[in-house]
Amino acid sequence: MAKAYSYIRFSSPEQEKGDSTRRQTALSEQYATQHGLTLDDSLRMTDRGLSAYHGQHKTKGTLGAFLKLVEAGKIEKGSVLLVENMDRLSREQVLDALNQFTSIIKAGITLVTLQDGMTYSEESITRNWTQLIVSIAMMARAHEESATKAKRLSSAWKEKRARIHEQPMTAKTPGWICLSKDRAKFELIPEVAAAVKAIFRMKAGGKSTHMIERELNDNPKLWKPPQDGRNKAGGWRKSYIEKILRNRSVIGEFQPHMLIERKRQPIGEPIKDYFPPVIDSDLFHHVQGIIKANGKLLGRGGGRIGKATNLFTHLAKCGLCGGALHFVDKGKPPKGSQYLVCDIAKRLRACQAKPIRYDEFEQLFFQNFEELDITLLVPNNSELESQLDLLRMAVSANQQRLTELETEIVNLTDSIATTGDKRVRETLEKGLSHRYEELARIESENIDHAQEITALEQQRINLQANIDRAMELYGILDGAAEKDRIALRLRLQREIRSLVDRIDIYPLQEKYIEFEEVEPGIVKHMASKYIDKVRIRFKGSRKLRLLYLKRHAEIQ
């Protein structure tokens, strides 16, 4: 008994909700029974939501798998492929659809279109070639219908976009926005918008998403997402907060999308001022900078529990091996304390660095700021002017070259327009292309130079301002309440990250003796039980700040 294979396809979710699957399945079973065929359902040939117009059912669907089995000879000759209509098999351009059709027939497979009862096989087409003409006409009609529909949808979409500031393009909105009652404009949902604002303010304050999640859920005055199918418990989740923090809809932007091969793809440029904004663009971009900086550090915005207990996360390194110094809390004094521990020494035992008391280093770090002369870190006036002169000279040279290039481009363009020789034209076009590439490179170089000039001119001012801010925050920590201390430490952590590139701490490796006469008349003084020396690299400075905590002096 010959085998029959039923192929079912529908291109939209609406068809799946309707009668499409049941109808196509019933037709296949009825035909198989009437013609004594065994209906093989082992391949389960159903393509849901795949377009035959774009050929997705061949590249991603079960029909493509079936066709490969046909090509490999694994579907027996004489087998029957059952489809509701010719357009279920393909809506591609006629030549592509015909090629697929003939490859099936030539492989010895009989094709049956169930709705009109037509049977196509090599034998039937040889006997009655008009079948081929009829099938081509059906393929052409199917493609034309889909092409017309695609054009109509595209035209409607373009018309909607053209009127986008007069009428909302779609009823779909972010969770803090709704359509007005007359459906003519968008409106903020006040209580939800207030929660979104709070999210951005907390992130700008340096809080981690974990800490924001906890505070939002603990605050009875702030709106919380209700229970639904995806959020069964209700309340704020870290993943949703992270999506909001990156969503440009909060500043009023809308990015239109279209489904292309079952994936939402952005179409065109984002549309500004489409939604009512929740926050201003300055706050949004400030938060994006924080997220980007945290991403580079591969860390959390305030520690696992959001208390910023370690102000030097990702900055402090072991001076002996270069490994990261991790914060380890061994409980409260007097029995316990907090330490900076070399990761390589702890995990791999490949470094001899001893733990360093965290509180001692933190105090040392800020004491150093009080004594710091920033003129030792930034170039002096003559060095600065020398660097600026070199950069300005490079900009001037580039500007002259840009003028020359613009003249060359005009001349080459005129020559291309007047020459009739194809070979000469090709040579000139290559030369023109090279000029444009060089023009873009030099313009980019000048932008870099301009930014470097600005950075050098602002270097000393910015460095001093950052140090002053950090010292101010550190100075008010002791008198602050616990809740305020967390926020202050988070801000202080951010200031230190903006100020410092790297801190190398060299642990004291010998026994601590505060004063020791190492030879007659010479005494060694150890200022720390845990630290030998510290090396600090400030951002924007090529010089290092060195702190020695072990010194030798003559006895007076």
KOLBABA-531474 format. One record per residue (C-alpha): residue in one letter; x, y, z. Coordinates in steps of 0.1 Angstrom, whole numbers, plus 5000, padded with zeros to 4 digits. Layout:
! residues N
AXYZ
...
END
This chain:
! residues 556
M500050005000
A501450344989
K502350605016
A500750945017
Y502351255035
S500151545045
Y501651885045
I499852165064
R500952525065
F499552855077
S501353185079
S499653365107
P498553295143
E495053395135
Q494853095110
E496052865138
K493352985161
G490752925134
D489752615115
S492852585093
T494652285110
R491452085115
R490252145079
Q493552055063
T494051745085
A490451615078
L490851655040
S494151455041
E492651175061
Q489551165039
Y491551145007
A493850865021
T490950655032
Q489150694998
H492250594978
G493550325000
L496750515011
T498550485044
L498850825059
D502350855074
D502451115102
S505951035114
L507351355098
R504551565114
M504651805085
T502952125099
D504552465094
R502952715118
G503453085110
L505953035081
S505553235050
A505553065016
Y505953404999
H509453445014
G510253065012
Q510653035050
H508752695050
K511652565029
T514552705049
K513052665084
G510052445081
T509152075078
L508652105040
G512352185036
A513151865056
F510751665034
L512351795002
K515751695014
L514551345021
V513051344986
E516451454971
A518251184991
G515850914978
K514550845013
I510950905003
E509750604982
K508850664946
G505050644942
S504450814975
V501751094976
L502151444989
L498851595000
V498351965002
E495152175005
N496052404976
M498952484954
D499552804974
R500252595005
L503252454987
S504652794975
R503853154970
E507353244957
Q508053384923
V506853154895
L510253014885
D511152924921
A507752764927
L507952574894
N511452444901
Q510252314935
F507052164918
T509051984891
S511751854915
I508951684935
I507351534904
K510651414889
A511551234921
G508551004915
I506351174941
T502651234932
L501251574943
V497651604951
T495851934958
L492851834979
Q490552124974
D490252084937
G491051714936
M493851754910
T496651494908
Y500051574894
S502651314885
E505251264858
E502851034840
S499851264842
I501751564830
T503251374801
R499851254792
N498151594796
W500651884794
T497952144801
Q498252044838
L501552214838
I500052534823
V497252524850
S499852474878
I501952764865
A498852984864
M498052894900
M501652964911
A501553304894
R498253394910
A499453284945
H502553494942
E500653794929
E498153784957
S500953774983
A502954054965
T499854274964
K499154215001
A502854295010
K502654614990
R499354715006
L500754645041
S503954835033
S501955135020
A499655135050
W502755125073
K504355415054
E501155615056
K500955545094
R504555665098
A503855985078
R500956075102
I502755955133
H502656285151
E498956325143
Q497755985153
P499355695173
M500855435150
T499955145173
A497955075204
K500954885219
T502655095245
P505255055273
G503754975307
W503755325320
I501855475290
C498255425278
L496155555249
S493755835258
K490055765259
D489555915224
R492555705212
A494056025197
K497156055219
F499355885245
E499155955282
L501355875312
I499955645339
P501055865369
E501655595395
V503655375371
A505655665357
A506555765393
A508055415398
V509955445366
K511455775377
A512455625410
I514255345392
F516355595372
R517055815403
M518255515423
K520455395394
A521955745390
G522655725428
G524855425422
K522455155434
S522554805419
T519454655402
H519254405430
M519054685456
I516554885434
E514354575432
R514354525469
E513654895477
L510854915451
N509154605465
D509654725501
N508155065495
P504355055500
K503855395483
L505255295450
W503355105423
K504254745417
P503654515386
P500554305393
Q500353925391
D499953785356
G500853485335
R504553575333
N504853735367
K502953495389
A504053645422
G503754005411
G506054285422
W509254405407
R511954185392
K515554255384
S515154155347
Y512254395342
I514154685359
E517154625336
K514854635305
I513354965317
L516855115323
R517755055286
N514355145271
R514555465251
S510755505254
V511355665288
I512655975269
G509755965243
E511455765215
F509655495195
Q511455245173
P509055095147
H509554725140
M508354475114
L508254095114
I510853975090
E511253595089
R509353565122
K511753805139
R511054165150
Q513454385131
P513854765136
I512654965106
G514055305099
E515355565125
P513755595160
I511055855161
K511556125187
D508856285208
Y506456005200
F505655905236
P505356155265
P508756135283
V509056005318
I512556145325
D514756395307
S517456275282
D520356395305
L519356155332
F518755875308
H522255915291
H523855955325
V522455615336
Q523555455303
G527055575311
I526855405345
I525555085330
K528255085304
A530955145330
N529654865352
G529454635322
K533154695315
L533954605351
L531854285348
G530554365383
R527454485402
G526654845408
G527054835445
G528054485455
R525954175459
I523854325487
G524254685475
K526154835505
A529354925487
T531454775515
N534454775492
L535055115477
F537954975456
T536154685437
H537954615404
L540654875412
A542754715440
K545354465428
C548054265445
G551354435441
L553254105442
C551453915414
G548954155399
G545953945409
A542654095420
L542254185457
H538854055469
F536954185499
V536453925526
D534353985556
K535353775586
G532853925610
K532854215634
P535754315656
P537354235680
K537453875668
G536753935631
S537454205606
Q537354285568
Y540254215546
L541554255510
V542753905500
C544753825469
D542653595447
I545653405433
A547053345468
K543653225480
R542553005451
L545852895435
R548352935463
A550653075437
C551353405455
Q552653465490
A550653785496
K549253815531
P545653955538
I545454335542
R543054495567
Y540554685547
D539754965571
E543455045574
F543855075536
E540755285532
Q541955525558
L545355545543
F543855605508
F541955915520
Q544756045542
N546956045511
F544356275493
E544756535520
E548556545514
L548256505476
D549856775454
I548156725420
T550856915402
L552956605407
L550456395387
V549556625358
P552056775333
N553557115344
N552757415323
S555757375299
E555057005294
L551357075289
E551957345263
S554457125245
Q551856845242
L549157095232
D551457255205
L552056915190
L548356835188
R547457175174
M550257145148
A548756805138
V545256955135
S546657235113
A548456995090
N545356785087
Q543257085079
Q545557185051
R545456825037
L541656835039
T541557145018
E543856974992
L541756664992
E538456864986
T540157034956
E541256694943
I537756544947
V536256834927
N538756794899
L538356414898
T534556444898
D534756684868
S537056454850
I534756154855
A531756354842
T533556454810
T535556144800
G534055884776
D536755624780
K535555344803
R539055244814
V539955594823
R536655644841
E537355334862
T540855454872
L539455794881
E536655644902
K539255434921
G541255754928
L538055934939
S537155654962
H540655654978
R540356034983
Y537056005001
E538455725024
E541455955032
L539156245038
A537056045063
R540255915081
I541656265085
E538356405097
S538156125123
E541756195134
N541056565139
I538056485161
D540256265182
H542956535184
A540256795194
Q539056565222
E542556515234
I543256885235
T540056945255
A540956665279
L544456805284
E543157155290
Q540657025316
Q542856765331
R544156955362
I540657105369
N538856775366
L541356585387
Q541156835415
A537356855413
N537056475415
I539456465445
D537456735463
R534156555457
A535556225470
M537056395501
E533756575508
L531756255506
Y534256065528
G534156355554
I530456325560
L530255945562
D530955915599
G527956135609
A525455985585
A522655745594
E523055385582
K520655415552
D522355745541
R525755585546
I524955315520
A523955585494
L527055795503
R529355495499
L527855405465
R528455765453
L531955755468
Q532655425450
R531655595417
E533855895423
I536855675430
R536255475398
S536155805378
L539355915395
V541555605396
D542655355370
R544455105393
I545755065428
D548654815434
I548954725471
Y552054555483
P551354355515
L553954355543
Q555654025540
E557954045571
K557154045607
Y555654385619
I557954575643
E557054935645
F560555065653
E563654855648
E567354955649
V568654775618
E572254895622
P573955145645
G572355485641
I569755365616
V566155285626
K563455115604
H559855245610
M556855045598
A553755265596
S551454975589
K550954625602
Y549754505568
I551054735540
D554554775527
K553755035499
V550955145475
R551155255439
I548155455425
R547555525389
F545155815384
K543055855352
G544456095327
S547956095343
R551055915331
K552655945365
L552255715395
R551555815431
L553855605454
L553255565491
Y555955405512
L554955275547
K558255135556
R561055395560
H564655415573
A565855715593
E568955815613
I568555835651
Q568956195662
END
